[in-house]
Amino acid sequence: MMRGGPAPLPEAPPLEGEATAGGLEVRLVLRLLGWLRPYAFWLLAGLAAILAGATARQAGPYLTKIGVDDYLLAGDAEGFGSIVLLYAALLGLQFVLGYVQGWTTNMVGQWAMRDLRRGIFNRLQWLPLRFYDRTPVGRLMARNTSDVDALNELYTDGLVTLVSDLFTLLAILGFIFYMDPGLGLVTSLCLPLAFLATALLQRRTYRCYQEARGRFGDFAAALQEGITGMEVVQLFGTEDRRSRRFQESNDEYLRSRLTATVYHSAYFPIMELSGGLMLAVVLWYGTGQVLTREMEWGVLVAMLQYVPRFFMPLRSIAEGWQVLQTAMASSERIFELLDTEEEPTGAWRGPNPMLGRIEFRDVWFAYDGGPGEEEWVLRGVSFAVEPGQSLAVVGATGAGKSTLVNLLCRFYEVQRGEVRVDGVDVRDWDVRDLRRRIGLVHQDVFLFAGTLADNIALGAGRDGEAVPRERIVQAARDTNADRFIDRLPDGYDQAVGERGVSLSAGQRQLLSFARVLAAGPEVLVLDEATANIDTETEMWIQEAVGRMMGGRTSLVIAHRLSTVRKADAILVLHRGQVREHGRHEELLARGGLYHRLHQLQYGGPESTQERPESFRVTGGDG
């Protein structure tokens, strides 16, 4: 069945700094709480400790009221001593409840953050390459670091603060109303003012912190880019220019943080003023009631303790509300990333071993997904590679050679036509099973931190399966990688730094061949695998390639025509179209594009002529 129409372009999360929905959104809160569901028991235990602790902490002033009215004024020293002992026991209970509360909430928060970080990383591994084409790495790092840290603060401190302080307010109001309903009503009058100040100032603060989180993404992207490209920066002497760009993103982040501080700082003086006014009202009202004997002295003494305590949780709620709002901004970006559509996967799994037949049927493809005539990278490409045969693909820069590899491995999906492996459209294949059967060697080899053995066994062990040492050694021997590994101090246990910077380009290339061979694929794809290496290493690689291609379907992308002469067939691409197809001798005899490429590389009558732009043969590909 032929398929057509442009492939849907995955939506990336909004760019850092763009406006997103603000305020406290119930859907986001529910999703955040959903990450706590596996730890519901410990969460409920923490909430119980919070409730009991809030009640215990606010019982102290009431005990003072009892001690003053029932024992101190009555001159009962023995009874007053029992109140002191009870107060001490209450302090011990508060310590135990505080410990339980702190331990449970922090542990639950850390567990949830571990799960969230793992969820983000797992989602990143299954997003299509189109997503990474549009999203800077620094911003993705910010998702899994600063944004997750904001949620960690919410889980371990923000929510605990809000719940604890709300319980504390209710406990204080409960004791006040129990002692004197009139004083309870007077105290409650300050609540609307406090919540109004919180709503107005914290809303503005939230907007500023939301913007600051976005600016941090730009800041992180500039930092990551500057460090990653440090060699190029120093090579071209652009330190000042990169510093200015970093300073611009740093200043933008600073300005958004300072604006948030302006609004945030105004809140606390307002609350302090409200607390002072309320204390004055309580003294005025309470003293009058005591003098007219309508209120006991102990109640007034307790109230003088409750009023400062009353405004402490109000101020703390503002802090917790700020943490919650900051977490809303972070969670919105995190959930948009988690909701990004994953790479489409099929369900068909091929037999073991598979035949390895590759077929492109009238394939049209554009990286941006657009149908514009000038945007097509491939235009009606059709060819087939029979099982066990080798096909070499040559062409000028931008001809679309590496694009064939991307479509075969289903890193991207075609807009028109089909790519088939063993007669099955790659869109119907289980993508993991398909890629497991294709051994791809790039020109730019990526090595992971670890040992040489770990990197060779990267694709060989699956689902926790241990790779035998003999298999690793044999793969290195068959690809000639053992020639330099055996000379290293630690051999196969030699540590590999980040991206393998301690190894030469040729050594990294040999390791990539060993890694592919250890995985045992049925199809071998070499994408400029012999470019940019020295002659001796190229001889080793050519010898290794000869061994690896034996009995395997092979697709070889090369700019050195010397590496493709022995291929069963050669495909010549020009501006996204198949212009020639045949064996080396046949193509030379035709005197067409392949003949001109050969002349440009190895000399001849045309080698002294001006080289057209479309026939500059390089290792890159568009």
PyMOL commands that set and color helices and strands:
alter all, ss='L'
color gray80, all
select helices_A, chain A and resi 26-34+37-72+77-125+129-134+137-179+181-188+190-228+230-235+239-291+297-338+373-375+401-408+431-436+452-456+469-478+482-485+491-493+498-500+505-519+535-549+561-563+584-590+593-602+605-608+613-615
alter helices_A, ss='H'
color red, helices_A
select strands_A, chain A and resi 358-365+378-385+390-395+416-421+424-425+438-441+450-451+495-496+523-527+553-557+569-574+577-582
alter strands_A, ss='S'
color yellow, strands_A
deselect
rebuild
show_as cartoon
